Structure formats: C-alpha cells, structure tokens
Amino acid sequence: MQLPNIFTASKQEQPSLMFCIVVTDTSTQALLIKLQGPHTNILSKSKRYHYLDANSLVIKTDEALQELGPDSEKVNTVVFALEKSWLDDGVVQPKKQQVLDSLVKDLSLKPVGFVEQIEALSHAVATQSSGSTILLLLSQTAITATVVQHNTIFGEQNIGKSGDIVADVTEALARLHKQVGTLPAKVLCVSALLSDEELEMVQQDLLTADWLAGNFFLQQPSIEFMAEEQVLSFLAVQAGIAAHLATQTARSEPAKTAVEGDNFLPVEFAVEPEDATAKSFGIPIPTKVEETNPDFGFSEEAPNEDVVAKPYHKPHKFIGIGVIFGVLALATAAFIGMYFFSSVTINITPVSKTVSREIELGLDASIAVSDPEALTIKAQQYEAEFTSTQTTEASGVALVGEKARGNLTIFNKTDEEKTFPIGTVFTAQELVFTLDEEVTIPAATVTTKTGGGGEVKDYGTKSSTVTATAIGAEGNLAKGIEFTVESFASSSYSATSDEAFTGGASREVRVVSATDLELLVSDAKKDILQQAEKQFAEKSGSGLYLLPPQQLVVKSTSDSAKEGTEADSASITLVATVKTLSYKTEDLLPIVTAVLQTEVPEGFVLKDREPEVLSAPNEARDLSQKITLSVNISAQVVADVSLDDLRSKILGDSFEAARNTLLGNTKVQAVDIQMQPAVLNGIWKHIPKQEDRVQMQVVGSERG
C-alpha cells in the first residue's frame, strides 16, 4: 500500500529553514535544510567532525553549524538523526539524553524531534526500490542488518563489531537467515560515519567472501554501497518529514484524525485532543511545538524566541557613514564582477556501481600478447625466496634408563659338555636376560655311592654374567631365582641367580616426535605463503598485478633435533621459493572489457582503473604453461553523463534550482557548484545564461 498524502494543506505554506544534525557515537555533521510543505532540500552541509566526549561534541557541532553559511545565522530549529544504539524502545537512553540536553542548551537550539537512522534509511530504500534488499548500517561499534521488502521491515539483527568485517556480516546474516529464512540477493552498505572510500573498501572485502557456502542465499548476492551524499539526502528528507508532521499536528490539534500508511513505518495521529501526538516513522513529535520542547529526552526548555544557533559568533553592526559607503562600493564592484566577469564551475559526480562475473580465465607465460577471444592473458612468471623459522614444545614421551645385571650359575644336566654363545637367552619371571660371554659347561657325572647303595649324579656347573634386555628396576631380581635357558627343558639345562641383580632403573623424558616435525614444516609453509601474499600485494599496482601465491617449492630445511631426541622443544628453519604469475593492466583491460561488457547496465561505462581478479593458489601447477583459474573479475562502472544536455537545462537558474534539476537526473549522484572568483560565492548564487561561462566536469568517474 502506498503512503497517503499527509502533506496536503489548505493553502500554500511558506518555506522555512532548519538544521538536521546527524550524530553517531564518534561523529557529528550538520545540514541546513529548506522545508516547503512536504518538500525538503539541502542548502548546505558541513564536513563530518569527530568527537571524543560530550564537551567536544558541543564544540564540534558548533563548528559544523558555523560552516553552513549566512542563511543559517537566524536558524535554531533542529531535528536529530540518531543511531539505533542511542535509543531504547524508541526513547533516547538516559545517558544519551543528558548529552543531547547539554548540546541543545549550550548551542541555544530548539529541537522538534528526531529520526532513527536505520529506520529513515530503510524507508528511503523501500520507497526507491520495489524489490527486496538487505540494509547493512555500519556504525563505530555495531552492525545493524535489516531486510526491507515492499515497504516493510521483515527482520532486523544488531551485532557488535570486531576487527573482521566479513565475519561480522556473516554472523549478522546467519541470524537474519534464522529469523526470516532465505535472504534477498541484494546487499546495500550504508553509514553515517564512514566515507565513500571506506565504504568501498568494505564492499571489496565483502565481495571476496563465498556467501553461498552459508546457505543464506539462493544465488551470489550483489553488494553495493550508498554514497555519503545520498545518505545525507535521505536523512534530510526524513528530518523534514518529521518537522512537517510536528507543524501539521500542532495546526490540526482540535481535529480527530487517523492516517494509515503501509506496513513499513506507519504515520499515526492520536484521537484524543488532549494527548494528540504525531509520530514520524515511529518517532514522537509534540503537538504544540511553540509551547514546549518535544518529549524525547530534553530536560531543559529551549527559549521560544529565535536565538542564533552559534553562541560563539554573533553578527557585527556597521556604524558610520564611511562604512556604509564602503559597503556600497564593494557591493557595486561585486555586482559588476558578477555580471561581467564571473563564471561557474559545476562538478558532477555520476552514479557508480560494481559489476562482477565468475569465469574461467587463462594466464599464459608463453604467449606474446593477450587473446580476448580465448580469455587468455599474457602473463610473466614471478618468484621470490622466503625463510621461516618455527618453534614448538616437544610432545613425545620416551622411557630411558639402565639395564639390570647379575651373576648366575648354569647347570648342565646332560651327559655331554655344552657351550652357550654370547647372547644366549635366559628367562625368569617373564623377564629376558642375555649372556655376556661365551660359556662352556662340563657334562654331568655319575658316581656310585659308598657301599654300593646306588648312584649319585653331579651336574656340570659354571658361573657367568647376564644383562637384562630391557631397562628398568624390574630386572633387579633377588638371589636364588630359577632361570630357563633358551627353549631347553629344565631337565636338561637351568640356571640360578647367585646374588641379587642390580643396576636396573628407568624414567620418562620428553622427546621430539614425528608429529612435532610434521607440524613445524606445515606451519613454516603457511607462514611463507602469508609472507608471499603480503609481498605480492604490496608489489601490485602502477599497472602491474601479481596473482596470489600459486606454487611453493621447498629448497632446504634444518631442524634443531631429530625424531626421538630428548629435548623440551624443537625448531625448524625452512627456505622455500614461492612462484606466481604477474600481468599488466594493459593486457588485462581488453579481457575485462570483453567479459564485463554484458554486465554493464545500459547508460553506464567501465571505470578506467585496475579491476580486481581473485583466485586461489594451487601448488601443482606448472607456471611455465598456460593455466586456467576460476576467478572473480569485478570492476566499477559509472553513469555516462551528457554534460551538454545538463548544462542546457540549468542556464539562468539559481544554484538551488540548478542543484535540484541536476540531482533529479538518475545518473547524477552528487553536485558541487562553485562561483569563480570564489569571493562571489556568498553574494551571487545564479547560473549565468551564457554557456561559455558555465564550466561542467565529471569527477570521480575515471571513465574509459
């Protein structure tokens, strides 16, 4: 449903001036806007000032107001554009309320209301586009993500900012996806804090992310940003609507009126005359502006009379006839200069967009020139050597110590002599010992007992030394322990310890493991690739572009300890050559023009600047041959503006009318009009009627 015409008046309203002050957690910016009925125009704006605390906010806002020119000297009415973090349930937070109280009081301002930035911008985006959009509002400490569709906010998530913009936006989109389901494939970045250059950097960071991996979208989303000039324009329009509603509500207080809007942000009026309160996009505005301040957090009552909004700079009076004549003479000279010698310079900033496309792109170091038809770029091999040293704590554990040793007596119970070589195995209590030297044991002998009463068998014996095969105190056996010899039966050969064995001991120590060495090599390679990526990025520019690292070749490694070495830590030094391909912008531009030409909207042209080519490394490539990369090519396009047509439409107009005419062109994003010589800027504000006195130029386009 379309919003009803809430601005219809019974008679023509006189134009009025007011301030719109855009406040964030760290910055302030002032606009002087002109209201005539429902229409709002920006007459002048200050630069963005950054502040540290409440006191510096007052000072910086005062400086911003002083930039707005002489038309602002009698203005004190203000509407604030506030961040969402300043509000709780549509009401200014108590601490922020105190800050605004101080600002209003110290600068003698007369507030009539406020608008919330994200709501105002969401409404503006919804009215500008019939499709669905994700609005990302970037502030100093938070990111607010809002889904806007058909003038309705379907979902909103607010998260704190970290140092990783891609991770922050991913978290915000994940929450939105959980809240509303599949997200629209259009993302618009806006900010009342960041410059166009900073927003463009954010845009480029977001373009590198793989958004399809999170299953938030059905297709790769387009990512754009709203220029600072357009953000301020939208906020000014919403501020004007808020002020207009306040005026209309005050005039129609006795009436009982209910106006219904669409589902986006309804504009409502209470039906009770005593408590009639207008709301501009959810923002309460007082019904009696002339009697009291709005009830949105200002504890001090602002003066009713027109007080100059700049308490530190008051106009001076000119006294004396001489001064008057001097002023008249200057005015006459200025008029002559304006009429006969002045000229106007108009800088036009065209609308810009980002276009991108995923393609298979060839790079070939063996060809002499690029081949646009085959999508192959002439490339050159580039390589550099890097060194990385990595250290880690040893994670292996080993048992070290001494083996037990002792003497035993070996028994030969057979009728033949027996020789046991070195290393013969003796076993007792599942412990294994080996013979230290070769031993020959005589055969057993049989003698007849005295008196012929039977026979006596005497075993052959020999003492020798054995050593345990394993370390540890377990080998310290007691005296008199029986041993078996090899696999012989105890009826043939056996042994007995002559004394307690000694010397066996063990302990656990930390050693370098194979895993430690593998991880060190892996970490060293990662570090070298990071070094290479940084170096290659730094060398890119001025017409030469290096791809990210494509191949890593290890030249040498040296380590502080081998596997199994007892040590608390281990380190490794790895030397490697990293290879990639480079190409020149002059070789790439024909390819980009051919590839992106179908993506350029009607009425736009490619910017004549280095496009971006993003790819992933592959260590298996032979860089001496043609390689094929899956790449994302992106570039900026700008509207193709006809200066002659625009010039013919504004000859003889006032600056304000000319600016409105130019900004009414959908291809124009921003306009800056300057009178030459500059001293006439504050005196004469009309476009000359002669074409040769109107110089127009396109800025920020770098058109190809």
Secondary structure, DSSP 8 states (H G I E B T S, - for coil): -----TT--SS----EEEEEEEE-SSEEEEEEEEEETTEEEEEEE---EE-SSHHHHHHHHHHHHHTT-GGGTT--EEEEEE-GGGEETTEE-HHHHHHHHHHHHHTT-EEEEEEEHHHHHHHHHHHH-SSEEEEEEE-SSEEEEEEEETTEEEEEEEEE--S-HHHHHHHHHHHHHHHHSS--SEEEEE-SSS-HHHHHHHHHHHHTS-GGGGT--SS--EEEE--HHHHHHHHHHHHHHHHHHHHHHHHTTTS-------SSS-----S-GGG--EEETTEEE-S-TTTS--TTT--S---SS---S-TT-------SHHHHHHHHHHHHHHHHIIIII-EEEEEEEE-EEEEEEEEEEEEETT-SS-BTTTTEEE-EEEEEEEEEEEEEE--EEEEEEEEEEEEEEEEE-SSS-EEE-TT-EEEETTEEEEESS-EEE---EEEE-TTS--EEEE-EEEEEEEEEEEESGGG---TT-EEEETT--TTTEEEEESS--B--EEEEEEE--HHHHHHHHHHHHHHHHHHHHHHHHHH-BTTEEE-S--EEEEEEEEESS-TT-B-SEEEEEEEEEEEEEEEEHHHHHHHHHHHHGGGS-TTEEEBSS--EEE----TT--TTS-EEEEEEEEEEEEE---HHHHHHHHTT-BHHHHHHHHHTSTTEEEEEEEEESGGGTTT--B--SSGGGEEEEE-S--B-
